[in-house]
Amino acid sequence: GASRTLELQEEGMATARLRDSDLRNAMKDSLDAYASGKEAFFDFLADDVRVYTLESSEPMLGRKAFQKYFGPTFARIKRTVELVAEDVQSAGELAAIGARTIQVTSEGVSVAVRQTIVWDKSSGQWRMSHIHNAFAGQPIAVGKMPKTARGIRVLNERIATVAATVGVAQ
């Protein structure tokens, strides 16, 4: 598994360990559920979540809308997820802002995604209320490279599919 160093910048101090174990667990469990394609992933989203997907500059509004968009391919398309880097800052007792880079590999394509996630605990449990995803570089083919025009076309289709299925709220 990926190393998970969750750190919190404290005013006037060096980096310190994130102290909120509920938030740490929500972050870990949501990433694990995303990587595994488990429906429980959607439980980590606030009802009114705003999700900026990789394909759009306009946000998708609401958990139901995001689940309708991402759900059909979520469990069907398998992926591996590696946490590359992650930083978290407290925004009071009921909010935190995280920034991370994940490497998602699926269907022979690997893509680095930079995410900004606002975590909110106003409902009593930590939920993601805002997620912004952006490519951190270009998707790349992993494994055997295609040698024919058809193979290249299939790879390009996979890249497009992965961009949609990464959907990444995680």
C-alpha positions in Angstrom: 0.0 0.0 0.0 0.9 3.6 -0.3 2.5 5.4 2.6 0.1 7.7 4.2 1.7 10.7 5.8 -1.1 13.0 6.8 0.3 16.3 8.0 -1.1 19.5 9.4 0.5 22.9 9.1 0.2 24.6 12.5 0.6 28.4 12.7 4.2 29.3 13.6 5.3 25.7 14.0 6.9 23.0 12.0 4.7 20.3 10.4 2.9 18.2 13.0 1.0 15.0 12.8 -2.8 15.3 12.1 -4.4 14.8 15.4 -8.0 14.1 14.4 -8.1 10.3 14.1 -11.7 10.4 12.8 -10.6 12.6 9.9 -7.5 10.5 9.3 -9.7 7.3 9.2 -12.2 9.0 6.9 -9.5 10.0 4.5 -7.9 6.5 4.5 -11.3 4.6 4.3 -12.6 6.8 1.5 -9.5 6.3 -0.6 -9.6 2.6 0.1 -13.3 2.4 -0.9 -12.5 4.4 -4.1 -9.6 2.1 -5.0 -11.7 -1.0 -4.4 -14.8 0.3 -6.3 -17.0 -0.1 -3.2 -20.3 1.8 -3.1 -19.4 2.8 0.4 -17.2 5.4 -1.2 -20.2 7.6 -2.0 -21.1 7.7 1.8 -18.0 9.9 2.3 -19.6 12.6 0.1 -21.7 15.4 1.5 -25.2 15.5 0.0 -24.4 18.9 -1.5 -20.8 18.1 -2.6 -19.3 20.0 -5.5 -17.1 17.8 -7.6 -14.9 19.2 -10.4 -14.1 16.2 -12.6 -11.2 15.8 -14.9 -13.4 16.5 -18.0 -15.2 19.7 -16.9 -14.5 23.1 -15.6 -18.0 23.3 -14.2 -18.8 21.5 -11.0 -21.1 18.5 -10.6 -23.5 19.4 -7.8 -24.6 16.9 -5.3 -23.8 13.4 -4.3 -26.7 11.9 -6.2 -25.6 13.6 -9.4 -22.0 12.5 -9.0 -23.1 8.9 -8.2 -25.3 8.8 -11.2 -22.5 10.0 -13.4 -19.7 7.9 -11.9 -21.6 5.0 -10.6 -22.2 3.0 -13.8 -18.4 2.4 -14.3 -17.3 2.7 -10.7 -17.4 -1.0 -9.6 -17.0 -2.4 -13.1 -13.7 -0.7 -14.0 -10.9 -1.9 -11.8 -8.2 0.5 -10.7 -5.1 0.6 -8.5 -4.5 3.8 -6.6 -1.2 5.0 -5.1 -1.1 7.9 -2.8 1.9 10.0 -3.9 1.7 13.0 -1.6 -0.8 14.4 0.8 -1.1 17.5 3.0 -4.0 18.6 5.3 -4.7 21.9 7.0 -7.2 22.4 9.7 -9.8 25.0 9.1 -11.3 24.9 12.6 -12.8 22.0 14.4 -15.4 21.2 11.8 -13.4 21.6 8.5 -10.1 20.7 7.0 -8.6 21.2 3.5 -6.5 18.5 1.9 -4.3 18.5 -1.1 -2.9 15.3 -2.5 -1.6 13.7 -5.6 -2.7 10.1 -6.5 -1.5 7.8 -9.2 -4.5 5.9 -10.7 -3.9 3.0 -13.0 -6.7 1.3 -14.9 -7.2 -0.4 -18.2 -3.5 -0.2 -19.1 -3.4 3.6 -18.5 -1.9 5.4 -15.6 -2.7 9.0 -14.7 -1.5 11.3 -11.9 -4.3 13.4 -10.4 -3.9 16.4 -8.1 -6.8 16.8 -5.8 -8.0 19.5 -3.4 -10.6 18.3 -1.0 -12.6 20.2 1.6 -13.6 18.0 4.5 -16.6 19.0 6.6 -17.8 17.6 9.9 -20.9 19.8 10.5 -23.1 16.8 10.0 -21.3 14.9 12.8 -19.1 12.8 10.5 -16.3 13.8 8.2 -17.6 14.2 4.6 -16.1 15.6 1.5 -18.0 18.8 0.6 -15.8 20.0 -2.3 -13.5 18.1 -4.6 -11.4 19.5 -7.3 -9.5 17.2 -9.7 -6.8 18.1 -12.2 -4.4 16.1 -14.3 -0.8 16.3 -13.0 0.8 15.4 -16.3 -0.5 13.4 -19.2 -2.0 9.9 -19.0 0.5 7.2 -20.0 0.2 3.7 -21.2 1.6 1.0 -19.0 2.6 -2.4 -20.1 2.9 -3.5 -23.7 2.7 -0.6 -26.2 0.4 -1.0 -29.3 2.1 -1.7 -32.6 -0.8 -1.2 -35.0 -3.2 1.7 -35.8 -6.1 -0.3 -34.3 -4.0 -0.9 -31.1 -3.3 2.9 -30.9 -7.0 3.6 -31.4 -7.9 1.2 -28.6 -5.3 2.8 -26.3 -6.8 6.3 -27.0 -10.2 4.9 -26.2 -8.9 3.5 -23.0 -7.3 6.8 -22.1 -10.7 8.6 -22.6 -12.4 5.8 -20.6 -9.9 6.1 -17.8 -10.3 9.9 -17.6 -14.1 9.4 -17.2 -13.9 6.5 -14.8 -11.2 8.0 -12.7 -14.0 10.5 -12.1 -12.0 11.0 -9.2 -13.6 12.2 -6.2 -10.9 10.6 -4.4 
